[in-house]
Structures are given as structure tokens and as C-alpha cells.
């Protein structure tokens, strides 16, 4: 009886995923054909949209620091802290847009601008740090990716308060 159940369960196993439209992974339909494999239906090709050169277009030459809360060097943190508790009790997720700051109230929402390239990201302060002299902010890996500072490791940034916590 047990062997019959195993045979039934194993016969339902598929070596590759089956999708609702019947498409087989790795096999692309010919141009103008539907992916259902019938070859009878035709579709128009989707429009091609050019990717923006900068998701947050700000000219670095025209950045004003008049409304800045703080300007200084930021770093980022990721894998070594992923899954650990942050200062506010949340579990750190390196793929969320968060930051660590020494004195800003936990829960503060801040706009962080990379002064070298003008890219910016909005993050929530949920942790304390950085604990390295000369740095004002630690960004999550995802936030560092947004402002293109991962390769360098650090960047001169401007912090602006978007939403304060009372």
C-alpha cells in the first residue's frame, strides 16, 4: 500500500515548472506566436520602453544643503546583520530601505542624497550606529544600492528629515 502511494506521488512530480499559459521554461515562442504552444494565435510585441538613466534625476551641481539636517560620510551594512534585531526591536532586513543613526529618533523617515551623483533614497531609521568615527549614517544594503554607493563602500551624503517622530 505504501509503495502504491509513493508511485502516485512521484508520478505527479514534474522535472520543470509548468506555467498557467503552458509555456515551457527556456523555450521562447517564435516571433508573433503565443506562448501557449498552439502556434495559431498571434500577438503584437510589447512596446519597448527605454530605461531611465537615473531613477532619481538630481544634478549634483545643483544640490542645495540649505535644508540639510546633517552632511557627512555614510557607509552601509548587510549580510553580517541580516536577521538580527535592530534597536527598535524589528528584525534587520538588508533588502528594506532602512538606516542606522546615532541620535535621530527611531522611526524617523529621512531622505538621503548621495552628493557625488545626486541619487537619493527615503529610509526609515530603525537602528543605532554607525560606531565608526567620522561616519554619520549606516544604510541598509538596498538603500546603498539605490544611491549607487555599494562599490565604493562609503559616500558623502546629505540627510533631510521627511517625517519626524514625536
FENDA-V474138 format. One record per pair of residues at least 24 apart in sequence whose C-alpha atoms are under 7 Angstrom apart, sorted by the first residue. I is the first residue (numbers start at 1). J is the second residue. Records with the same first field share a line. If there is no record, write none. Layout:
BEGIN
I->J ; J
END
This chain:
BEGIN
56->119 ; 120
57->118 ; 119
58->118 ; 119
59->118
60->115 ; 116 ; 117 ; 118
67->160
68->158 ; 159 ; 160
69->159 ; 160 ; 161
70->158 ; 159
71->157 ; 158 ; 159
72->135 ; 136 ; 156 ; 157 ; 158
73->134 ; 135 ; 136 ; 154 ; 155 ; 156 ; 157
74->135 ; 136 ; 137 ; 138 ; 154 ; 155 ; 156 ; 157
75->137 ; 138 ; 139 ; 153 ; 154 ; 155
76->138 ; 139 ; 140 ; 141 ; 144 ; 153
77->138 ; 139 ; 140 ; 141
78->140 ; 141
86->126 ; 127
87->126 ; 127 ; 128
88->126 ; 127
94->140 ; 141 ; 142
95->141 ; 142
96->140 ; 142
97->123 ; 124 ; 140 ; 142 ; 143
98->123 ; 124 ; 125 ; 126 ; 139 ; 140 ; 143
99->123 ; 124 ; 125 ; 126 ; 127 ; 137 ; 138 ; 139 ; 140
100->125 ; 126 ; 127 ; 128 ; 129 ; 130 ; 137 ; 138 ; 139
101->125 ; 127 ; 128 ; 129 ; 130 ; 136 ; 137 ; 138
102->128 ; 129 ; 130
105->165
107->165
108->163 ; 164 ; 165
109->161 ; 162 ; 163 ; 164
110->159 ; 160 ; 161 ; 162 ; 163
111->159 ; 160 ; 161 ; 162
112->157 ; 158 ; 159 ; 160
113->157 ; 158 ; 159
114->147 ; 155 ; 156 ; 157 ; 158
115->156 ; 157 ; 158
116->156
119->147
120->147
121->146 ; 147
END
